[in-house]
Amino acid sequence: MAVLVALAALAGLLVGRYVRVLAGGFTYADPDAFPDAVPDADPHAAPDAALHAAPDADSRTGTRAVPGLDVRAEARAAFGRALRTWPVPAWPPTVEVATAAVTALVAWRAGLPYVYLAVAGTALALIDWRTSRLPDAITLPSYPLLTLSLLPTAEVPRALLGAAALAAVYGVLWLVRPAAMGLGDVKLAGLIGMAAAARGWEAWAVAAVAGQLLGALYALALLLTRRATRDTQFPLGPFMLLGALVAVCLDG
């Protein structure tokens, strides 16, 4: 087991470089945290640069996060840039170390079938935290990829049921208060429900509650420190994924 965890950590460290570059390819990057990100564009520059204009206020509920943004072209550019990258950690290696830590923890507590979600989840958390977006280009292909990775667990039927159930719960929450949650969160909930249900219904329940609870605690902290108001919006995806990490790492 120790060797497996060490190999998972090493793999996570190398893959973390790709996670960093991929996350930096979606609008819009903090250049200090993501030196590999494509810089913000001059509105009079070439069309490729215009992919990285600042997002509007309604980006979480729309299908296009930036006016005039071609999300498919953006995704192709982001993945292409990542694939051309050498797996050498950048400095400071914060993203790489975070990916390694999550990957090693998941491999230790849950096993290799859950490592894919650890990597994809790290990328989605980073992107959502920076941009308040959860790109379909990562979320939607993750459904079949996660299903394939869970085949060795023999729990795919329960996993699919858990995916549908948690997506439905978040879908209702989105319908009730669409200003506080995006459709990207609903799609992410399906992935989380799939992985958690494969571990058991107790884990599914933890995943369903933990993301909302962690998000509420963060909002409360912002209010208490007067860094936000009751109307302040923040990305929920990272807290959903952190809750999923807790759930997946529970004993099955």
Secondary structure, 3 states (H helix, E strand, C coil): CHHHHHHHHHHHHHHHHHHHHHHHCCCCCCCCCCCCCCCCCCCCCCCCHHHHCCCCCCCCCCCCCCCCCCHHHHHHHHHHHHHCCCCCCCCCCHHHHHHHHHHHHHHHHCCHHHHHHHHHHHHHHHHHHHHCCCCHHHHHHHHHHHHHHCHHHCCHHHHHHHHHHHHHHHHHHHHHCHHHCCHHHHHHHHHHHHHHHHHCHHHHHHHHHHHHHHHHHHHHHHHHCCCCCCCCCCCCHHHHHHHHHHHHCCCC
